[in-house]
Amino acid sequence: MSSNPSFEGWPPQAREGLRLYARGAYHEAHDAWEEAWRAATDPVAREVLQGLTQLAVACLHAQRGNARGAIRVGQRALRHLAAAPWQWRGLDLAGLRAALALWLTDQIQGRPDARCPRLQPARSHGRAAPARTPRSFVLREGRLTPAQRRALERLGPRYILPATQPVEVRQVFGRSGPVVLDIGFGDGEALVAQARAQPETLFLGSEVYRPGVGALLRALERTGADNVRVFLADAWQVLTQALPDASLDGVQIFFPDPWPKRRHRKRRLIQPAFADLLARKLKPGGWLHLATDWPDYAVHMAVVLDTHPAFRNANPAGGPHPPARARRRETKFERKARAEGRQAQDFFYRRRPHARPPQPEDAG
């Protein structure tokens, strides 16, 4: 635990549990949190304390070499912690859930040396995003060709939407239809093919790389596909500023940056707080389709989404759902991965109708 944090509203036993956990005294931290949980009456406080209690037990299992027990109990901890806001009574719960998901990813893959997640005090960055929102991309966009530059200048006013203000999709397209958000569409080759095959669907693309957006605009003009619009912006901004809650029928995220180095994995797009955001923007029953060719990221995705209370995996056993592969077009990233000996894994989830994902605000 970082030095001198303020945890207003925490009972003495709960604060003692925080101190004990920071020292690695997991058994004693469990006892302190369990006592505080038994005395708590606030529903959110009970869920947080139950989650912390399970976290301490998971760390005890890992300390004793029982990876299976650590995974089972750690997954229960994630589910309990998802009932609270991202920042709660001075604790960065979004950061804790992200760290716990990565720790479970390591446990599942047989890396018992991974340290138990640290508890960090919250640092408020406003109400729209969790503290320490990761930047999931590095802007290395390469050369913008003259043709792409001309497409951005000439076609941008028609196809590119502002990400800094709410967007009314029906007004943008002049008609209604299922709305699908494609996050990180690359050069747009697969998105244009999908849009032409599904003319009744309204596609919104989010991409930060101008060459990719320029290539997409050229393809849209060439093919005449008029059911695609684009945000030249980060997905976090699009979801928090441009799209209303319960406005999307589907979200697809194919081959996001895997950030393979261990010290960089916290920058991955698929994190518990990002899943919360997706759940809020999807309509009840809406779908989420993910694909990755990186094995560690596949495990990480499953940990995040299989334990999330707002999502139901189409695979009853959890993990990848191979039939979802038939729903998407092959991308250049997939072809490159296959040439390098990596196979793509697809995941498919439905938004549970009555689940309430965590909110950014501190509920006190």
N, C-alpha and C positions, 0 to 999 in steps of 0.2 A: 504494500500500500504506500502510495506517495505520501510525503511528509505533510503532516498537519492539515488533513482535509477536514471539512466541516460536514457532519452528517446529522443535520437537524432532524428531529423527529424519530431518530433511531433509539429504541430502548437500550439501557445499559448493557444487557446481555448480548444484544445484537452487535453493538459496537465492540464489545469484548471479543465476539466471534471474528470480526474483521481483523482485529489485532492478532489473534491467535493464528488465523489462516495465513496472514502475511509472514509469520514466523515459521510456517510449515507444520504447525501443530494441528493437523487436520482432525484428529479424533476430538480434541478439546474444542476446536471451532465448531464441529458438528454438534456437540452437546450444548454449547452456548446458543447456537442458532435454533436448535430444536426447542430449547426452553423458551426462547423469545417467540417462536412460532406458536407454541401452545398458549401463550398469553395474549397473542395478537388477535384483534377482532376485525381490523380492516381487511377486506378480501384481497386487495393488491399486496398489502404487506405480508399476508399469509403466503401468497404465491411466491413472492421474492424470497422470503425466509425458507420456504420449502425448497426452492431452487438452490439456494446457497447450502442448505443442509445436504441435498443430493450431490452438489459439487464437492463438498468435503469428503463424502463417502467415495465418490469416484476417484478422488486423489488418493485416498487411503488404499483403494484396490490397486491403483497403478503403482503406488509405493511398495506394495507387497507382491508385485509381479502378476496380478490377476487382471490381464488386459480385457478379458471378456466381461468381467464384472464392472470394470471402469467404463467400458463402452455402454453397457446397458444402463447404468445409473447416470452416466453423463448425458445420455440422450433424454432421460427423464428430467434432468436439471434444465436442459435447453427448453423443454416444453413448458416448465413452470416459469422460467424467466421471461418467456415470450408473452406472459400475461400482464407485464408491467411496461410503462413508458420507457423510451430510450434512455432518459435521464430521470432517476428517481431518488429523491432525498439525498442528493449529493453524490450518488454513485452512477458511473457510466455503464449502464446495463447494456447498451448497444455494443460498446467495446468489449464487455465481458462475454456476450453471446458470440461475437465474432471470434474472440480468442478461444472460447470453448469449442466452437465448431472446428477450428483448425487443430486443436489438441485432440479431438476425437478422430479427425482425419488421420493424424499420426498414429493413434492407438490402433485403429482399424488396419493400418498398413504395417503394423509390427515395429513401431519406433517407440519403445517404452522409455527412452531417455528424454522424451519431450517434457518440459517443465509444465506444471499445472498453471492454468491461466491466472494472471495477476488481476487484482481488483484495483481499479483506477477511479479517482474522483472525477466527477463530471465537469466539463468546461463548456459552458453554454455558447453555442454558435448560432443562436436564434431558434425559431420554432420550426423551421422547415427541414432541417437535416440534423442527424445525430452529431454529437461531438466527435471529432477526428474522422469526418467523412473521408473515406479513401478516394484518392484520384486513381481511377482504374485504367488510365491510359497515359502514354507519353506522346506528345505531339511531334512525331517524326514523319511528317506527311510526304516527304520526298518532293520530286519535281512536279510542279503544276504545268501541264502542257498548254500551249496556246489555245488548242481546241477546248480544253477543260475550262480555261480562264474565260473564254468567250461564252461558253455555256453558262457559267455562273453569272456572268454579267447580263446576258440576254434572256436566259430562261429562269434565273433566280427569282425575279419578281413574281413569276407565275407559280413556281413549284415550292419555293422555300418559305416556310412559316416562321414567324417570330416565336422564340422560346421563352420570352420574358413576360408574356401576358396570356391569359386564358384563351383557348382556341375552341370555337364552336365548329365541330367537325361537319355537321350537316350543312352549315352555311358555307364552309370552305369548298365542299364538293358539289353543293347544289342538290344533293339528294341524300337519302338515308341508306344504310346498309351495315353489315357487320364491320366493326372497326378493329384492325390488327396493327399493333406497334411492332416494328422490326428494329431492334437495338443493335447497332454496329453492323450495317449491311455491307461494309467493304466497298467494292467497286459497283455494287448494285446489280450484277449480272443475274444472280439467283432471284432477287426481289422483282426485277422486271419480268422474268419468266413466270414467276408465281402470280404477279398481278395480271398478266395476260391470260393465264389459265383460270383465274377467278375474278372475272370482271365485275361481279356483284359485290365484292369485298372492297372496302376502303382501307388502303394501306398508308400508314404513317411511318416514315423511316427516320431514325436518329443516328447521326454519324458526325464525328468531329473532324474527319480528314477531308479537306477540300478537294483533292484529286478524285477521291471516291465519289463525292457528291457531284462533281463536274461530270464524271463518267456516267453516273446514273441519269443526270439530266439529258445528256446527249442520247442515251438509250431510250428514254421516255419520248423524246421528240421523234426519234427514228421509228419507233414501233407504234406511236400513236396512243400508248397506254395513258389514260387520263384518270386512273384511280389510285394514284400515288402522290403524296406530298411529303416534304422533307423538313426536318429540323437540323440545321447545321449547328449542333450543340450537344453537350454532354447529356447522357440519359438522366442523371440526377436532376439537372435543371429542367429538362422537358417534363419529367414526372411531377416535380414539385411546383412548377410555375405555369406550365402550359395546359396540362390535361386535368380535367375535373375528376373527382372520385367516381368510381363505378361507370367509367366512360368507355372502357375497352372490352371487346369480346375475346381478344386473344393477344398474347405477347410472345414473340419468338426472339431468342438470343442464340445465334449459331456461332460457335467457335470464338468466344470472347478471349481476350488475351489471358493466357494461363499463368503468367507470372511464375515460372517454374522454380526460381530460386526461393529457398525457404524464407529468407528474410524479406522477400517481396510479396509473399502470398497474401498479406493483409491488404494489398492493393486490388485484389480480385473484385470483380463486379458482383459476383454472387456471394452475398453476405446476408446474415439474418435481417439486418435493418433494411437492406435493399429488397429482400423478399417481403417485408412488411409493406413497403411502398408499393410494390407490384400488386399485392393483395388489395390495397386500398383503391387502386386505379382499375382493377378488373371488376367486371360485373359478377354477381353471384353466378356460379356455374361456368365462368369464363376459364380459358385454358392458358397454360404456360408451357412452352416447348423450348427445351434447351438442348444443345449439342456441344460436345467437346471431344477432342482427340487426345487429350492429356490425361492419363490414368489418375494422377493425384487430384486433378481438378474434378474428375468424375466422382471420386469418393467424396470430395468436399461438397459438391453440388447435392449429392444424395443426403449427406449429413444435414445440410442447411434446410432443404425442402422436405425431406421425409419427417423431420421433427417439427415442422412449422404447423401451428394449429389451423392456419387458414387454407392449407393445401392438402389435397388428396392425390396420392400417386396412382396413376393408371395401372401400375404394376402392383398387385396386392402384396407381393413379397418385398417391395421396396427396391430402390436402385433403378438401373436403366430400364427403359421400355422399348425394346427393339422395334415393335410395329410402328412406332412414331416415325421411324426413318422414312416410311413411304409418304409422309405428309410434306416433305421438303425437297427442294432441288439440291443437287450436288453443287458445292461451292469450290472455288479454287483452293481454299484452305484445306478442304477435305481431300482433294486430289493430291496436294502437296504432302499432307500427313500420310496418306496411303503409300505414296512413293518412298516415304521415310520409314515405313513399317509400323505406323500407328493407325489403329482402327477407331472410327468415330463411335461414340456412345450417345444415344438419344434418351432424354427424359421428358415425360409428359405428365402434367398435373392439372387438376381442376380446382378452381376456387370454391371452397366450401361455402354454401349459401349463408349460414348464420354466424360464421366466425368473425370476431372483431380483432383485427391485427393491432399490435401495439402502436401507440401514438407518440409523437415526439415530445409532447408536453409532459412536464413533471406533475404528476397527480397529487403530489404532497405526501 
